[in-house]
């Protein structure tokens, strides 16, 4: 009973209400203004042009072709015969 009676007597001050209302209005106006600026400055359509005069060089994917492995020559004698290891 005491809690119910104490909550009935609590009043929110006018300053807190005004501050909350001003904060919500500022957030709403800022959000709406952001959308308006975005719509105003965005291009209506984007056109792309293809430059056929200058060929463009594109590198392949890095490491897409295997690097040749250097195999050391097998040991041979002065006559050219392979010496088994």
N, C-alpha and C positions, 0 to 999 in steps of 0.2 A: 504494500500500500504506500509506503514511503517513497519508493522509486517512482511509482506512477505519479504521485503528487509532485515530486521534484522535477520530473520531466515536463509536466504541464506548465511549470513556472519558467522554464528556460526559453528565452527569446533570442533569436539571432539579431545581432545589431544591424542597423541600417548601413553602416560602413562596410560590413562584411558582405551584405547583399549587393551593394553597389560595386564593390571590388570584383565579386564573382561575375556579375552581369557584364562588367566592362571587359574582364578577361575572356569570357565566352564570346562576346561580340568581336573582340580583336582577333581571336583565333578563327572565327567564322569568316570575317572579312579578309583576313590574310590568306586563308585557304582559297576562297573564291577569287581573290585577286591573283593568286598564283595560277589558277586554272585559266583565267582570262588572259594573263600575259603569255602563257604557254600557247594558247590558241591564237593569239594575235601575232606572235612572232614566228610561229611554225610555218614553213612553206606549204602552199596548197598542194603542190605536186612536185615530185622530184624527177627531173629528166636526166637520163644518162646518155652520154655520147661515146661512141666507139672510135678510137683513134686508129684508123687503118693505115696511116702513112708511115708511122714509125713502128717497126715490129718490136714487141716487148720480149725481153729475155727473162725466162723464168727458170730458176734453178730447180733441180729435182729435189726429191725428198732427201734430206741428209742421211747418209749411210744406206741409200736404197740399193746401190750396186756394190757387190762384194769387192773388197780390195784383193788384188791378186797376191797370193802367198808366195814369198820368196823361198824356194827350195834350194838348199845348198847342194852343189854338185857332189856326186858320190866320189869317194877317193879312187883314183886310178893309178896304175903303175906307169912308168915311162912309155910302155908299149900301147897304152890306152885301155888296158884290161881293167875291169872293175875289181877293186879289192874288197872281198867280203868282210864285213865287220863282225 
